[in-house]
Amino acid sequence: MTEIESIVIGRSSIPSLVITVILMIAIPVVFFICWRRRHKQQTNISYLIAGALGFIVSARVLELGVHYLCIIADNPVSRFINGSTAAYVLYGTIMAGVFEECGRHIVLKYVMKKHRIHENAVLYGIGHGGIEILAVILPAMITYLVVAVMFSNGSASEALNALKITEDTAAAALPTVQAVASFDYGMMAMNVLERLFAMLLHIGLTVIVFYGVKNAKKGFLPLAIFLHMLMDTFPALYQRGVVPLWSVEIWAALWTAIIVFVAVRLYKNMQE
């Protein structure tokens, strides 16, 4: 475990992680409070809850179940996908687009039949994007913070013992500890910016799907799936080491702007 024991936590790691955790909590809360205040009479809190549950079921239960069979488990399919960048990117973007957008469509069309107004579509998107932060991103940031504090407050060996990291698990834990050690204010800004883009993305895609449901236009679900796939292309390429992180943020900003533009136009049409 010599390599992991020699890692030194950066001076800015802990303060930047603390701020990141605070902002991760603040983002969905601020989105919700601002929208609820502005449209308190029109919005129904059930749409926020539906958005959160829709994400958990579609993305964290069903999609992860497919990922286990096609990515994690050792079988011919997983070996093919993991062995090909093109297959990995295509698979990942299709799964994300299909599961999340079909999940939105099913909930909005078949479950949320009451209070079907455009203000609630935005609230649903806030619930979808908000629970992704609180249930997926925030726990990871808290874990990073715990690791940083433990490595900073004592010796590396004490930290490894406290974290239950043994010689057998040191190799698997090494990337996490390295990420914690290099976490700084720049990474903090990137993470927060990425979450802001994601929140706007989920709100925009929800409005697009909602418009199709409300007006019985079938083409808007495939449109949302396609836009979601495009948005996730560069993150998938980054996971394979094909593109740098900064290009992912530029790509996210571009497609978030496009999706929000389309959603705003559809939202105004529903207002009229």
BARO-641161 format. One record per residue (C-alpha): residue number from 1; x, y, z. Coordinates in nm, 3 decimals. Layout:
N
(rec NUM; (X; Y; Z))
...
# end
This chain:
272
(rec 1; (0.000; 0.000; 0.000))
(rec 2; (0.304; 0.226; -0.039))
(rec 3; (0.153; 0.431; -0.323))
(rec 4; (-0.172; 0.512; -0.144))
(rec 5; (0.010; 0.583; 0.183))
(rec 6; (0.233; 0.837; 0.012))
(rec 7; (-0.057; 1.053; -0.112))
(rec 8; (-0.073; 1.401; 0.039))
(rec 9; (-0.407; 1.580; 0.058))
(rec 10; (-0.393; 1.926; -0.102))
(rec 11; (-0.436; 2.234; 0.118))
(rec 12; (-0.746; 2.342; -0.072))
(rec 13; (-0.909; 1.998; -0.081))
(rec 14; (-1.106; 2.022; 0.244))
(rec 15; (-1.236; 2.380; 0.211))
(rec 16; (-1.327; 2.328; -0.155))
(rec 17; (-1.508; 2.003; -0.071))
(rec 18; (-1.697; 2.170; 0.215))
(rec 19; (-1.815; 2.445; -0.018))
(rec 20; (-1.906; 2.186; -0.283))
(rec 21; (-2.121; 1.991; -0.036))
(rec 22; (-2.300; 2.310; 0.071))
(rec 23; (-2.365; 2.417; -0.287))
(rec 24; (-2.485; 2.072; -0.388))
(rec 25; (-2.753; 2.098; -0.122))
(rec 26; (-2.830; 2.459; -0.213))
(rec 27; (-2.883; 2.406; -0.587))
(rec 28; (-3.203; 2.196; -0.575))
(rec 29; (-3.332; 2.386; -0.272))
(rec 30; (-3.292; 2.725; -0.440))
(rec 31; (-3.448; 2.602; -0.766))
(rec 32; (-3.747; 2.468; -0.575))
(rec 33; (-3.796; 2.770; -0.349))
(rec 34; (-3.770; 3.019; -0.636))
(rec 35; (-4.014; 2.833; -0.861))
(rec 36; (-4.257; 2.754; -0.579))
(rec 37; (-4.265; 3.115; -0.463))
(rec 38; (-4.334; 3.240; -0.812))
(rec 39; (-4.603; 2.982; -0.892))
(rec 40; (-4.735; 2.874; -0.554))
(rec 41; (-5.100; 2.881; -0.661))
(rec 42; (-5.042; 2.685; -0.982))
(rec 43; (-4.789; 2.423; -0.874))
(rec 44; (-4.863; 2.101; -0.691))
(rec 45; (-4.593; 1.948; -0.471))
(rec 46; (-4.687; 1.601; -0.597))
(rec 47; (-4.505; 1.679; -0.922))
(rec 48; (-4.180; 1.742; -0.733))
(rec 49; (-4.216; 1.406; -0.558))
(rec 50; (-4.310; 1.234; -0.885))
(rec 51; (-3.998; 1.373; -1.051))
(rec 52; (-3.778; 1.242; -0.772))
(rec 53; (-3.941; 0.897; -0.768))
(rec 54; (-3.938; 0.882; -1.147))
(rec 55; (-3.561; 0.933; -1.151))
(rec 56; (-3.499; 0.675; -0.879))
(rec 57; (-3.707; 0.406; -1.049))
(rec 58; (-3.598; 0.470; -1.409))
(rec 59; (-3.231; 0.561; -1.360))
(rec 60; (-3.127; 0.405; -1.030))
(rec 61; (-3.326; 0.081; -1.037))
(rec 62; (-3.415; -0.019; -1.394))
(rec 63; (-3.120; 0.137; -1.579))
(rec 64; (-2.867; 0.017; -1.321))
(rec 65; (-3.015; -0.331; -1.346))
(rec 66; (-2.945; -0.334; -1.720))
(rec 67; (-2.596; -0.191; -1.657))
(rec 68; (-2.523; -0.478; -1.422))
(rec 69; (-2.601; -0.730; -1.695))
(rec 70; (-2.439; -0.541; -1.983))
(rec 71; (-2.143; -0.367; -1.817))
(rec 72; (-2.057; -0.505; -1.474))
(rec 73; (-2.123; -0.879; -1.503))
(rec 74; (-1.873; -1.088; -1.696))
(rec 75; (-2.043; -1.211; -2.013))
(rec 76; (-1.994; -1.181; -2.391))
(rec 77; (-2.212; -0.868; -2.409))
(rec 78; (-2.025; -0.684; -2.133))
(rec 79; (-1.688; -0.783; -2.276))
(rec 80; (-1.789; -0.649; -2.617))
(rec 81; (-1.923; -0.318; -2.481))
(rec 82; (-1.631; -0.259; -2.245))
(rec 83; (-1.384; -0.353; -2.516))
(rec 84; (-1.509; -0.100; -2.770))
(rec 85; (-1.525; 0.276; -2.715))
(rec 86; (-1.787; 0.317; -2.988))
(rec 87; (-2.008; 0.045; -2.838))
(rec 88; (-1.960; 0.182; -2.487))
(rec 89; (-2.057; 0.538; -2.585))
(rec 90; (-2.352; 0.425; -2.798))
(rec 91; (-2.478; 0.191; -2.528))
(rec 92; (-2.438; 0.446; -2.247))
(rec 93; (-2.609; 0.731; -2.429))
(rec 94; (-2.898; 0.515; -2.550))
(rec 95; (-2.962; 0.371; -2.205))
(rec 96; (-2.956; 0.712; -2.036))
(rec 97; (-3.183; 0.867; -2.297))
(rec 98; (-3.433; 0.583; -2.318))
(rec 99; (-3.470; 0.508; -1.948))
(rec 100; (-3.487; 0.865; -1.819))
(rec 101; (-3.704; 1.010; -2.095))
(rec 102; (-3.939; 0.710; -2.116))
(rec 103; (-3.961; 0.725; -1.738))
(rec 104; (-4.064; 1.090; -1.760))
(rec 105; (-4.316; 1.011; -2.032))
(rec 106; (-4.477; 0.723; -1.844))
(rec 107; (-4.510; 0.915; -1.517))
(rec 108; (-4.640; 1.234; -1.679))
(rec 109; (-4.886; 1.053; -1.908))
(rec 110; (-5.016; 0.767; -1.696))
(rec 111; (-4.954; 0.863; -1.334))
(rec 112; (-4.975; 1.243; -1.308))
(rec 113; (-5.313; 1.299; -1.475))
(rec 114; (-5.428; 1.580; -1.245))
(rec 115; (-5.297; 1.938; -1.237))
(rec 116; (-5.140; 1.883; -1.581))
(rec 117; (-5.018; 2.239; -1.638))
(rec 118; (-4.685; 2.369; -1.765))
(rec 119; (-4.578; 2.515; -1.427))
(rec 120; (-4.588; 2.163; -1.282))
(rec 121; (-4.371; 2.034; -1.567))
(rec 122; (-4.090; 2.257; -1.441))
(rec 123; (-4.150; 2.137; -1.085))
(rec 124; (-4.123; 1.777; -1.204))
(rec 125; (-3.789; 1.859; -1.368))
(rec 126; (-3.664; 2.016; -1.045))
(rec 127; (-3.758; 1.699; -0.857))
(rec 128; (-3.583; 1.480; -1.115))
(rec 129; (-3.263; 1.683; -1.122))
(rec 130; (-3.270; 1.760; -0.751))
(rec 131; (-3.286; 1.400; -0.635))
(rec 132; (-3.000; 1.313; -0.870))
(rec 133; (-2.786; 1.564; -0.681))
(rec 134; (-2.904; 1.465; -0.333))
(rec 135; (-2.903; 1.088; -0.385))
(rec 136; (-2.608; 1.038; -0.624))
(rec 137; (-2.370; 1.336; -0.632))
(rec 138; (-2.394; 1.460; -0.273))
(rec 139; (-2.307; 1.123; -0.109))
(rec 140; (-1.998; 1.100; -0.331))
(rec 141; (-1.887; 1.452; -0.231))
(rec 142; (-1.944; 1.372; 0.138))
(rec 143; (-1.735; 1.056; 0.099))
(rec 144; (-1.457; 1.262; -0.059))
(rec 145; (-1.475; 1.507; 0.232))
(rec 146; (-1.456; 1.229; 0.492))
(rec 147; (-1.151; 1.080; 0.317))
(rec 148; (-0.982; 1.421; 0.299))
(rec 149; (-1.041; 1.491; 0.668))
(rec 150; (-0.914; 1.150; 0.776))
(rec 151; (-0.597; 1.174; 0.570))
(rec 152; (-0.533; 1.529; 0.693))
(rec 153; (-0.591; 1.466; 1.065))
(rec 154; (-0.353; 1.177; 1.114))
(rec 155; (-0.109; 0.943; 0.948))
(rec 156; (-0.196; 0.768; 0.625))
(rec 157; (-0.194; 0.429; 0.797))
(rec 158; (-0.445; 0.551; 1.058))
(rec 159; (-0.668; 0.686; 0.785))
(rec 160; (-0.651; 0.359; 0.592))
(rec 161; (-0.743; 0.162; 0.903))
(rec 162; (-1.033; 0.395; 0.981))
(rec 163; (-1.160; 0.365; 0.623))
(rec 164; (-1.121; -0.015; 0.631))
(rec 165; (-0.880; -0.007; 0.337))
(rec 166; (-0.659; -0.315; 0.332))
(rec 167; (-0.383; -0.434; 0.101))
(rec 168; (-0.646; -0.624; -0.098))
(rec 169; (-0.866; -0.317; -0.150))
(rec 170; (-0.593; -0.052; -0.177))
(rec 171; (-0.573; -0.072; -0.556))
(rec 172; (-0.949; -0.014; -0.590))
(rec 173; (-0.941; 0.275; -0.340))
(rec 174; (-0.637; 0.445; -0.495))
(rec 175; (-0.827; 0.643; -0.767))
(rec 176; (-1.068; 0.783; -0.507))
(rec 177; (-0.791; 0.896; -0.274))
(rec 178; (-0.601; 1.049; -0.568))
(rec 179; (-0.915; 1.236; -0.674))
(rec 180; (-0.960; 1.367; -0.320))
(rec 181; (-0.597; 1.478; -0.299))
(rec 182; (-0.624; 1.673; -0.626))
(rec 183; (-0.964; 1.826; -0.553))
(rec 184; (-0.936; 2.205; -0.550))
(rec 185; (-1.139; 2.518; -0.619))
(rec 186; (-1.119; 2.456; -0.992))
(rec 187; (-1.273; 2.111; -0.950))
(rec 188; (-1.531; 2.262; -0.717))
(rec 189; (-1.633; 2.511; -0.988))
(rec 190; (-1.649; 2.235; -1.251))
(rec 191; (-1.869; 2.014; -1.033))
(rec 192; (-2.107; 2.294; -0.940))
(rec 193; (-2.130; 2.417; -1.299))
(rec 194; (-2.197; 2.064; -1.421))
(rec 195; (-2.483; 2.028; -1.173))
(rec 196; (-2.635; 2.359; -1.277))
(rec 197; (-2.626; 2.242; -1.639))
(rec 198; (-2.782; 1.910; -1.534))
(rec 199; (-3.065; 2.082; -1.347))
(rec 200; (-3.147; 2.300; -1.647))
(rec 201; (-3.119; 1.995; -1.872))
(rec 202; (-3.368; 1.794; -1.668))
(rec 203; (-3.612; 2.083; -1.650))
(rec 204; (-3.584; 2.145; -2.024))
(rec 205; (-3.626; 1.780; -2.121))
(rec 206; (-3.924; 1.748; -1.887))
(rec 207; (-4.094; 2.043; -2.057))
(rec 208; (-4.029; 1.885; -2.398))
(rec 209; (-4.175; 1.547; -2.290))
(rec 210; (-4.463; 1.719; -2.110))
(rec 211; (-4.550; 1.918; -2.423))
(rec 212; (-4.577; 1.596; -2.621))
(rec 213; (-4.794; 1.433; -2.355))
(rec 214; (-5.027; 1.731; -2.316))
(rec 215; (-5.072; 1.783; -2.690))
(rec 216; (-5.071; 1.413; -2.785))
(rec 217; (-4.770; 1.459; -3.014))
(rec 218; (-4.563; 1.141; -3.027))
(rec 219; (-4.255; 1.296; -3.184))
(rec 220; (-4.147; 1.484; -2.873))
(rec 221; (-4.047; 1.173; -2.676))
(rec 222; (-3.797; 1.061; -2.945))
(rec 223; (-3.675; 1.422; -2.963))
(rec 224; (-3.608; 1.425; -2.587))
(rec 225; (-3.430; 1.087; -2.608))
(rec 226; (-3.212; 1.209; -2.897))
(rec 227; (-3.122; 1.536; -2.721))
(rec 228; (-3.039; 1.344; -2.401))
(rec 229; (-2.815; 1.111; -2.599))
(rec 230; (-2.630; 1.402; -2.758))
(rec 231; (-2.582; 1.566; -2.418))
(rec 232; (-2.429; 1.247; -2.273))
(rec 233; (-2.194; 1.178; -2.566))
(rec 234; (-1.895; 1.375; -2.440))
(rec 235; (-1.927; 1.257; -2.076))
(rec 236; (-1.917; 0.898; -2.208))
(rec 237; (-1.615; 0.979; -2.425))
(rec 238; (-1.445; 1.136; -2.121))
(rec 239; (-1.501; 0.817; -1.922))
(rec 240; (-1.310; 0.632; -2.193))
(rec 241; (-1.028; 0.886; -2.185))
(rec 242; (-1.097; 1.013; -2.538))
(rec 243; (-1.168; 1.381; -2.461))
(rec 244; (-1.049; 1.616; -2.182))
(rec 245; (-1.274; 1.733; -1.901))
(rec 246; (-1.291; 2.094; -2.022))
(rec 247; (-1.442; 1.981; -2.351))
(rec 248; (-1.719; 1.802; -2.161))
(rec 249; (-1.818; 2.128; -1.991))
(rec 250; (-1.823; 2.319; -2.321))
(rec 251; (-2.032; 2.043; -2.481))
(rec 252; (-2.270; 2.045; -2.183))
(rec 253; (-2.308; 2.423; -2.199))
(rec 254; (-2.385; 2.406; -2.573))
(rec 255; (-2.654; 2.139; -2.551))
(rec 256; (-2.801; 2.276; -2.231))
(rec 257; (-2.849; 2.610; -2.409))
(rec 258; (-3.012; 2.436; -2.708))
(rec 259; (-3.243; 2.224; -2.492))
(rec 260; (-3.343; 2.519; -2.274))
(rec 261; (-3.411; 2.728; -2.586))
(rec 262; (-3.642; 2.459; -2.726))
(rec 263; (-3.811; 2.413; -2.388))
(rec 264; (-3.872; 2.786; -2.342))
(rec 265; (-4.038; 2.806; -2.684))
(rec 266; (-4.265; 2.511; -2.600))
(rec 267; (-4.338; 2.652; -2.254))
(rec 268; (-4.448; 2.984; -2.407))
(rec 269; (-4.668; 2.796; -2.653))
(rec 270; (-4.841; 2.621; -2.362))
(rec 271; (-4.887; 2.954; -2.188))
(rec 272; (-5.060; 3.094; -2.493))
# end
